Amino acid sequence: MSKLKSDVNDLLFESILKLETLEDAYDFFEDLLTMKEIEAMSQRILAAKRLIEGKTYDQITEETKISSTTLSRVSTCVRYGTGGYKKVLSKTSK
């Protein structure tokens, strides 16, 4: 079981699962998060994608402008985490 499991987190994740379109997602996340938070999440998912594609740390930091500390954390999650990045990225078209 996830260490994140809680009633309030269930509400968050169930809300995300209710989003049906890209426009719905933009509307929801624009209300929920700051632009900086969205940008940080976007950088992480792109970094994970590039790591899975076999790109180097230098290539990824250049493209995403992510810090080496954050990239290291993303890399650890990609290699040893729950598989969330790989699961989501295998279902995306871009």
C-alpha positions as CSV (number, residue, x, y, z in Angstrom):
1,M,0.0,0.0,0.0
2,S,1.2,3.5,-0.8
3,K,2.6,5.6,2.0
4,L,0.5,8.5,0.5
5,K,-2.8,6.7,1.2
6,S,-5.2,8.9,3.0
7,D,-8.8,10.0,2.6
8,V,-7.8,13.5,1.5
9,N,-5.3,12.1,-1.0
10,D,-8.0,9.8,-2.2
11,L,-10.2,12.8,-2.9
12,L,-7.3,14.4,-4.9
13,F,-6.5,11.4,-7.0
14,E,-10.2,10.5,-7.6
15,S,-10.7,14.1,-8.8
16,I,-7.9,13.7,-11.2
17,L,-9.3,10.5,-12.5
18,K,-12.6,12.3,-13.3
19,L,-10.9,14.6,-15.8
20,E,-12.1,13.6,-19.3
21,T,-10.3,16.0,-21.7
22,L,-7.1,17.9,-22.0
23,E,-9.1,21.1,-21.5
24,D,-10.6,19.7,-18.3
25,A,-7.0,19.0,-17.1
26,Y,-5.8,22.5,-17.9
27,D,-8.8,24.0,-16.1
28,F,-8.4,21.9,-13.0
29,F,-4.7,22.2,-12.6
30,E,-4.7,25.9,-13.3
31,D,-7.1,26.3,-10.4
32,L,-5.3,23.8,-8.2
33,L,-1.7,24.7,-8.7
34,T,0.5,27.8,-9.3
35,M,2.2,28.1,-12.6
36,K,5.6,27.3,-10.9
37,E,4.1,24.1,-9.5
38,I,2.8,23.0,-12.9
39,E,6.1,23.9,-14.5
40,A,8.0,21.8,-11.9
41,M,5.7,18.8,-12.5
42,S,6.0,19.2,-16.3
43,Q,9.8,19.3,-16.0
44,R,9.8,16.1,-13.9
45,I,7.6,14.2,-16.3
46,L,9.7,15.3,-19.3
47,A,12.9,14.4,-17.5
48,A,11.5,10.9,-16.7
49,K,10.6,10.5,-20.4
50,R,14.1,11.5,-21.5
51,L,15.7,9.2,-19.0
52,I,13.6,6.3,-20.2
53,E,14.6,7.2,-23.8
54,G,18.3,6.9,-22.7
55,K,19.2,10.6,-22.8
56,T,22.2,11.7,-20.6
57,Y,21.9,13.9,-17.6
58,D,23.6,16.8,-19.5
59,Q,21.1,16.5,-22.3
60,I,18.1,16.4,-19.9
61,T,19.2,19.4,-17.8
62,E,19.9,21.4,-20.9
63,E,16.5,20.6,-22.4
64,T,14.4,20.8,-19.2
65,K,16.3,23.3,-17.1
66,I,15.7,21.0,-14.2
67,S,18.2,21.0,-11.3
68,S,20.7,18.2,-11.0
69,T,19.2,17.4,-7.6
70,T,15.7,17.1,-8.9
71,L,16.9,15.1,-11.9
72,S,18.7,12.7,-9.6
73,R,15.4,12.2,-7.6
74,V,13.5,11.6,-10.8
75,S,16.1,9.1,-12.0
76,T,15.9,7.2,-8.7
77,C,12.1,7.0,-9.0
78,V,12.4,5.9,-12.6
79,R,14.9,3.1,-11.7
80,Y,13.7,2.0,-8.2
81,G,10.3,3.6,-7.7
82,T,6.8,2.2,-8.0
83,G,6.8,2.3,-11.8
84,G,4.4,5.3,-11.9
85,Y,6.4,7.3,-14.4
86,K,6.8,4.3,-16.8
87,K,3.1,3.4,-16.5
88,V,1.9,6.8,-17.3
89,L,4.5,7.5,-20.1
90,S,3.7,4.2,-21.8
91,K,0.1,5.5,-22.2
92,T,0.9,8.9,-23.5
93,S,1.1,9.8,-27.2
94,K,3.6,12.6,-27.0
